[in-house]
Amino acid sequence: MSGADGSAFKVVPVVTGTPRFGSAAGKLAIGMSFPTLVHDHVFSNRIMLLSIDADHLEVFSQLPLHRRDPFDRLLIAQATTEGMTLLSRDGMVDQYGVQRVGGSPS
């Protein structure tokens, strides 16, 4: 997946609740191994994986505690730092002033 100019999209998903990954957690049924998912869908669609860096952590440390879940706040800090839009149905994200697409505000 890429933009009209051929550049890769950067996507920050927001996960609500306690982050648990994999089909064993009952949250994700992808029908393939994680390495296959990364290769077949992330790399082939030119989706960039965003690492956590010092700038993200600085913003994270200054965020108000509208959300107590540190994982959610870290994603919000990354989106804020990178000037990205979050994909989320969670309207609580709006309290942080970050751009959000998905669902309606709660």
C-alpha positions as CSV (number, residue, x, y, z in Angstrom):
1,M,0.0,0.0,0.0
2,S,1.4,3.3,-1.0
3,G,0.4,6.9,-1.6
4,A,-0.2,8.4,-5.0
5,D,3.4,9.6,-5.2
6,G,4.6,6.0,-4.5
7,S,5.8,6.8,-0.9
8,A,5.1,4.4,1.9
9,F,2.3,5.0,4.3
10,K,3.1,5.2,8.0
11,V,0.4,3.8,10.2
12,V,0.1,3.9,13.9
13,P,-2.7,1.7,15.2
14,V,-4.2,2.3,18.6
15,V,-5.0,-0.8,20.6
16,T,-7.4,-0.4,23.5
17,G,-7.1,-2.4,26.6
18,T,-4.1,-4.5,27.7
19,P,-2.0,-5.2,24.7
20,R,-1.8,-9.0,24.0
21,F,-0.5,-10.1,20.7
22,G,-1.1,-13.3,18.8
23,S,-3.9,-15.7,18.2
24,A,-3.2,-17.3,21.6
25,A,-4.5,-14.1,23.3
26,G,-7.8,-14.5,21.4
27,K,-7.3,-11.1,19.8
28,L,-5.8,-11.9,16.4
29,A,-6.6,-14.7,13.9
30,I,-4.3,-14.1,10.9
31,G,-4.0,-17.6,9.6
32,M,-0.2,-17.4,9.1
33,S,3.0,-17.0,11.1
34,F,4.1,-13.6,12.2
35,P,7.2,-13.7,10.0
36,T,5.0,-14.5,7.0
37,L,2.6,-11.7,7.9
38,V,5.5,-9.2,8.0
39,H,7.1,-10.4,4.8
40,D,3.9,-10.9,2.7
41,H,1.9,-7.8,3.9
42,V,4.2,-5.3,5.6
43,F,7.2,-5.4,3.3
44,S,5.4,-6.2,0.1
45,N,3.0,-3.3,0.7
46,R,5.8,-0.9,1.6
47,I,4.4,-0.3,5.1
48,M,7.0,1.2,7.4
49,L,7.4,-0.1,10.9
50,L,7.9,2.7,13.3
51,S,10.5,2.2,16.0
52,I,10.4,3.9,19.4
53,D,13.0,6.7,19.7
54,A,14.0,9.3,22.3
55,D,11.8,12.0,20.8
56,H,8.7,9.7,21.2
57,L,9.7,9.0,24.9
58,E,10.1,12.7,25.6
59,V,6.6,13.5,24.4
60,F,5.3,10.3,26.1
61,S,6.7,11.6,29.5
62,Q,4.8,14.9,29.1
63,L,1.4,13.6,28.1
64,P,-1.5,14.0,30.6
65,L,-3.0,10.9,32.0
66,H,-6.3,11.0,30.1
67,R,-5.5,7.4,29.3
68,R,-3.7,5.4,32.0
69,D,-2.6,2.7,29.5
70,P,1.1,3.4,28.7
71,F,0.9,1.5,25.5
72,D,-1.9,3.8,24.2
73,R,0.0,6.9,25.3
74,L,3.1,5.7,23.5
75,L,1.2,5.3,20.3
76,I,-0.2,8.8,20.8
77,A,3.3,10.2,21.5
78,Q,4.6,8.6,18.3
79,A,1.7,10.0,16.2
80,T,2.3,13.5,17.8
81,T,6.0,13.4,17.2
82,E,5.8,12.1,13.6
83,G,2.8,14.3,12.6
84,M,0.8,11.2,11.8
85,T,-2.8,10.3,11.9
86,L,-4.0,7.5,14.3
87,L,-6.3,4.9,13.0
88,S,-8.7,4.3,16.0
89,R,-12.3,4.1,16.9
90,D,-11.4,5.3,20.4
91,G,-12.7,8.8,20.9
92,M,-10.6,9.3,24.0
93,V,-7.6,9.8,21.7
94,D,-9.2,13.1,20.8
95,Q,-8.4,14.5,24.2
96,Y,-4.7,14.6,23.2
97,G,-5.3,16.8,20.1
98,V,-3.8,14.2,17.7
99,Q,-5.4,13.6,14.3
100,R,-7.6,10.5,14.3
101,V,-9.5,8.6,11.6
102,G,-12.0,5.9,12.4
103,G,-15.3,5.8,14.2
104,S,-16.9,8.7,15.9
105,P,-15.8,10.5,19.1
106,S,-17.1,8.9,22.3
